Structure formats: structure tokens, C-alpha cells
Amino acid sequence: MSLAHNHHHDAHGDLTKKAAIASVSMALFLLALKIFAAAETGSVALLGSLADTAFDVLASLLTLFSVRYAAMPADEDHRFGHGKAEALSALLQVILVTVSAILIAWRAIVRFGDQAPTDHPEYGIGVSIIAIITTLGLLAYQRYVVLKTGSVAIQADHVHYQSDLLLNVAVIIAIVLDTMLNVRGADPLFGLAIAAWLLWGAYRAAGLALDQLLDREWPEEKRQRFIEVALRHPELRGIHDMRTRSSGVHDFCQFHVWVDPNMTVEAAHQIMDEVEQALMDEFPGVEVLIHPDPEGHKDEMGYLPSETIEHHDHPHD
């Protein structure tokens, strides 16, 4: 593995760790505020937001551990690295969010039979406004880290805090309806809506994690850009049997290429190095494995062969 690849790996690892630490710090701060506010107001919507924040603390700690582990370099027992620890962490977060949603829904249903008004609404509203402001800052930072690294664990955490933003807005609306407009039942109704939103967020996060654990192919647009960069080299006659996957913040791609059948091994090796470098320049951190074939040759390996993409300057007869 090249020094440039290692530097890219370390830089991404540092970013994901900083994002995880920021997430843990903010979750602990909001947890303390919401414990106080929930105890003073008795609001189910606020209690739901508190439960979600408590699970966020656990989830964020889990994320911190997973991104630190995933950032470890490949070793003798894990030669593809430790990136899938992020996907496992995301799945565990999904379980935590699902449990949280079920508990919130249950508490809201129980509250439908209790028409007592919310106490000290100003506490709930004030805490929710503070939570909205701090969550917006964290979301912006997480979005930056996800764009830079593609971290599925930070993305799952990002989904949590997107839901938190809506949760806090819902808490304010529920308290206003319940205490100022005297709309009884608004608080537990919003509690149920919050639970439903959490389940939807868990479903989306689970999809991202399973895609990595099951080695889903890259998005088609990314695959096509990759192929275009590779085929810029004039000596490549075509690409086939291309397979891609992601593991945490690491991308892997392997494919076969057609070259002149009369080319020497040394010349083919030089061309493969040049293609790899061009791909790594365009897709930093990707690990590339290229197998050269004489033009026209195609292996049948027992899996569904991919379409051959030929170089326009070298049409295959």
C-alpha cells in the first residue's frame, strides 16, 4: 500500500473520530438538559426526545469505538482492513433506535388516557430551542465529514441527529398546542409521530449498513466515472468483469482489461501501474486490482460476467 494511500486512510480516520467525539459530547450535553426539562414538564413528546437522546449517547459512543477500530490499518488477520466495523456499528444503532421508538409509542398510547396538562412549558420550549441550535451545528459538521469520507457509521449518526432536529421542533409544537391552545391529546399524538419518524430513519440507516456488509456494487454513476478514467489510457482495449465494493471509508475495485496480445509482461505491468495511479488520483484511497488479458479473451469464473466496455479507439473485431 502506497504512502499516499496510507495518508488518505489516516486523514479520513482522523475526521471520522473527530465527528464521533463531537457527537458524543453534544449528546451528553443535551441529555442533561432534557432530563431536567422532562422531569419538570411531564411532556410525552419531550420524554420521547429524552429517550432518543439517551440512545444517541449510547449510539454515539458505539460510533466512536467503531470508527476508531475501522480506521486501524490492515493487518495479517484483516488484510482488507477493518472498515466493516462501521456497518456493524450502524446496525447496532438501528436496533437502539427501534427500541427507543417502541418505548416512545407505548408511553404515548398510555398518555392518551391522561389528560393532565403539561407543567412548566417554558422549560420544554427553552431546552428544545437550545437543542435545535446545537444540532444544526453538529449536522453541518457531520455532513462535511460524510462527504469527505463516505463513513457509513457517521452517516447513521447523521440520520439520528436529523431526526433529533425534527423531534425538538415537534416537542415545541406539542407543548404549545397542549398548554397555550388547550388542544388535549396533541402531546401523545406527536409522541407517536416521533416514534414513526425514528422507525423510518432506522430503516434507511439499516439499508446503508447492509449494502456494505453484503458488498453491494458502487452506484452506477460512480462505476461509469471509474471506467471513463481507466479507459483514458491509450493502451487499454477494453474493461470487463469489473467488481466493486466498499468497507467503511475504503473502496475496492477489481477488473480485467484487454491489452495487445503481443505486449511483453514488463510493458503490461507498466501500463497497469499507470492506470492504477490515474484511478487513485481521481478516486483517492481506492484499492485497485487489475488483471490484464490479451485482447478478445474473457474468463468465465462461475459468476455473472459483466459487460465488456471497449475503448473507442480500439474497436474489437
Residue, then its C-alpha position, 0 to 999 in steps of 0.5 A: m500500500s502506497l504512502a499516499h494511500n496510507h495518508h488518505h486512510d489516516a486523514h479520513g480516520d482522523l475526521t471520522k473520530k473527530a465527528a464521533i467525539a463531537s457527537v458524543s459530547m453534544a449528546l451528553f450535553l443535551l441529555a442533561l438538559k432534557i432530563f431536567a426539562a422532562a422531569e419538570t414538564g411531564s411532556v410525552a413528546l419531550l420524554g420521547s426526545l429524552a429517550d432518543t437522546a439517551f440512545d444517541v449517547l449510547a449510539s454515539l459512543l458505539t460510533l466512536f469505538s467503531v470508527r476508531y477500530a475501522a480506521m486501524p490499518a490492515d493487518e495479517d488477520h484483516r488484510f482488507g482492513h477493518g472498515k466493516a466495523e462501521a456497518l456493524s456499528a450502524l446496525l447496532q444503532v438501528i436496533l437502539v433506535t427501534v427500541s427507543a421508538i417502541l418505548i416512545a409509542w407505548r408511553a404515548i398510547v398510555r398518555f392518551g388516557d391522561q389528560a393532565p396538562t403539561d407543567h412548566p412549558e417554558y422549560g420544554i420550549g427553552v431546552s428544545i430551542i437550545a437543542i435545535i441550535t446545537t444540532l444544526g451545528l453538529l449536522a453541518y459538521q457531520r455532513y462535511v465529514v460524510l462527504k469527505t469520507g463516505s463513513v457509513a457509521i457517521q452517516a447513521d449518526h447523521v440520520h439520528y441527529q436529523s431526526d433529533l432536529l425534527l423531534n425538538v421542533a415537534v416537542i415545541i409544537a406539542i407543548v404549545l398546542d397542549t398548554m397555550l391552545n388547550v388542544r388535549g391529546a396533541d402531546p401523545l399524538f406527536g409522541l407517536a409521530i416521533a416514534a414513526w419518524l425514528l422507525w423510518g430513519a432506522y430503516r434507511a440507516a439499516g439499508l446503508a449498513l447492509d449494502q456494505l456488509l453484503d458488498r453491494e456494487w458502487p452506484e452506477e454513476k460512480r462505476q461509469r466515472f471509474i471506467e471513463v478514467a481507466l479507459r483514458h489510457p491509450e493502451l487499454r482495449g477494453i474493461h470487463d468483469m469489473r467488481t466493486r465494493s466498499s468497507g467503511v471509508h475504503d473502496f475496492c475495485q477489481f477488473h480485467v482489461w484487454v491489452d495487445p496480445n503481443m505486449t511483453v509482461e514488463a510493458a503490461h505491468q507498466i501500463m497497469d501501474e499507470v492506470e492504477q495511479a490515474l484511478m487513485d488520483e481521481f478516486p483517492g484511497v481506492e484499492v485497485l486490482i487489475h488483471p490484464d488479458p490479451e485482447g478478445h479473451k474473457d474468463e468465465m469464473g462461475y459468476l455473472p460476467s459483466e459487460t465488456i466496455e471497449h475503448h473507442d479507439h480500439p474497436h474489437d473485431 
